Amino acid sequence: MVEIAALVVSVVALMASGAVSVRQLRLTAHANTLPVLVDLFREHRSVRLARARQFVHEQLPACDLSAGLAGLPEDGQDLVRELVLQRSLI
């Protein structure tokens, strides 16, 4: 009877340590992604990206888009590229 109780306690302890290990792995994965998200949001709030969004919303419709990106002014091309690259990272 004592052997069975010891076996049950051992199995319960093994399951508990396994559950704690899985939870720890999940917490570690989330902790590693947090700095990346903070950096992405910091860039998203930057003045350069704000100018890029403003250019796309206000000035881009007035540009001749038949030539694609090459039809934009040089500064406009840079702003659109930066905005597109930022969007592809998110």
Backbone hydrogen bonds, N-H to C=O, Kabsch-Sander energy under -0.5 kcal/mol:
donor,donor_aa,acceptor,acceptor_aa,energy
5,A,1,M,-2.0
6,A,2,V,-2.3
7,L,3,E,-2.3
8,V,4,I,-2.6
9,V,5,A,-2.5
10,S,6,A,-2.3
11,V,7,L,-2.4
12,V,8,V,-2.5
13,A,9,V,-2.5
14,L,10,S,-2.4
15,M,11,V,-2.5
16,A,12,V,-2.5
17,S,13,A,-2.4
18,G,14,L,-2.1
19,A,15,M,-2.4
20,V,16,A,-2.4
21,S,17,S,-2.1
22,V,18,G,-2.2
23,R,19,A,-2.2
24,Q,20,V,-2.3
25,L,21,S,-2.2
26,R,22,V,-2.0
27,L,23,R,-2.4
28,T,24,Q,-2.3
29,A,25,L,-2.1
30,H,26,R,-2.2
31,A,27,L,-2.2
32,N,28,T,-1.6
33,T,29,A,-1.1
34,L,30,H,-1.2
36,V,32,N,-0.5
37,L,33,T,-2.2
38,V,34,L,-2.3
39,D,35,P,-2.1
40,L,36,V,-2.3
41,F,37,L,-2.6
42,R,38,V,-2.1
43,E,39,D,-2.2
44,H,40,L,-2.2
45,R,41,F,-1.4
46,S,43,E,-1.6
50,A,46,S,-1.7
51,R,47,V,-2.3
52,A,48,R,-2.0
53,R,49,L,-2.6
54,Q,50,A,-2.2
55,F,51,R,-2.5
56,V,52,A,-2.4
57,H,53,R,-2.3
58,E,54,Q,-2.6
59,Q,54,Q,-0.5
59,Q,55,F,-1.7
60,L,55,F,-2.3
62,A,59,Q,-0.8
63,C,59,Q,-0.5
63,C,60,L,-1.5
65,L,63,C,-0.9
67,A,64,D,-0.6
68,G,65,L,-1.3
70,A,67,A,-0.8
71,G,68,G,-1.2
72,L,69,L,-1.5
77,Q,73,P,-2.6
78,D,74,E,-2.0
79,L,75,D,-2.2
80,V,76,G,-2.6
81,R,77,Q,-2.6
82,E,78,D,-2.5
83,L,79,L,-2.2
84,V,80,V,-2.6
85,L,81,R,-2.8
86,Q,82,E,-2.1
87,R,83,L,-2.3
88,S,84,V,-2.0
89,L,85,L,-1.0
89,L,86,Q,-0.5
90,I,86,Q,-1.1
